[in-house]
Amino acid sequence: MWGRLKRPSPRHTNIIETCRSDDSDFCRAVVAKGLLSEEQMHRAAERYQLGRSRSGKTIYWLIDEQGIVRNGHIGDSWVSVMLQHRFPELAQYIRPKHCLFGLHLLDHTDRDAFKCHTDLTDHTDCAGSAVFKSHTDLTDHTDMNTGSMHVKEQGATESVRSVCDKEQGATESVRSVRSVCDKKQDATESVRSVRSVCESKTICVVERESSAVILSELFPDHVWLAVPASVSFTVDMLEPLRHRKVIVYPSTDDTMSNYVAWLELADMARSLYHLDISVSRLLEDRATEEQKAQRIDLVGFLFEGVGRSRKE
């Protein structure tokens, strides 16, 4: 399992390719604690295109919905900061604009769903045009031969046979047209079905990249995004989620301040972007006072005591 992952898409090969791996300290710890199996961890690392630094730290790449790498969170720092220190002459050109972690999954889902439809439609249109053209020419030619039969009686049998053969060919052409149309209709229905599935997937937002990675395997019916660590979150980061159903699972605290802050952000996003967004009360209602004091998130709530129970 452990090692490099398969090559990323060409748009972000240069910056990500050399360090992609499921062999970081985080990945190993998740498996060791029993949160995910090795296979699940591998899939999750591949899904989010996780990287590994030389020291073993995980690199959480921020890739937007267009496949553009915005930055990379690594430990307590950022890839952009490291580059600025290493190449001061480039500092003026490095202006990272952060986005939600995992945002590239929306682009990946939609693009794959519609690529087949586009290719198939173009191919079907060409085939359909050729069949219709052949059928039209054949019909005109048949009419001409039929008129000729009324004028000349000699060779009538051969003409009739020719007409019948061509009529049969026309019938086959029509059947071919119907087959193409049926396939095109089936393809359209398939795309509509795929699009419906993609658009029906609820977007879940958590506040830790590591939690999004883990939850993506535990609850694959949702798309899991995360607010990047150490980032001053602004409501415009939710704009790419337009027309999607969004549920935020904020980390809890003993004053409910984080939950209330998210309620305000959700109201703003609803007003600005017409988002179908809600803020979950799960942790506020079910977490203990001790857990709230620890400011745990959804993964912490689901797996609290895993390490302790394993030792017992």
Secondary structure, 3 states (H helix, E strand, C coil): CCCECCCCCHHHHHHHHHHEECCCHHHHHHHHCCCCCHHHHHHHHHHCCCEECCCCCEEEEEECCCCCEEEEEECCEEHHHHHHHHCHHHHHHCCCCCCCECCHHHHHHHHHHHHHHHHHHHHHHHHHHHHHHHHHHHHHHHHHHHHHHHHCCCCHHHHHHHHHHHHHHHHHHHHHHHHHHHHHHHHHHHHHHHHHHHHHCCEEEECCHHHHHHHHHHCCCCEEEECCCCCCCCHHHHHHHCCCEEEECCCCCCCCHHHHHHHHHHHHHHHHHCCEEEECCHHHHHCCHHHHHCCCCHHHHHHCCHHHHHHC
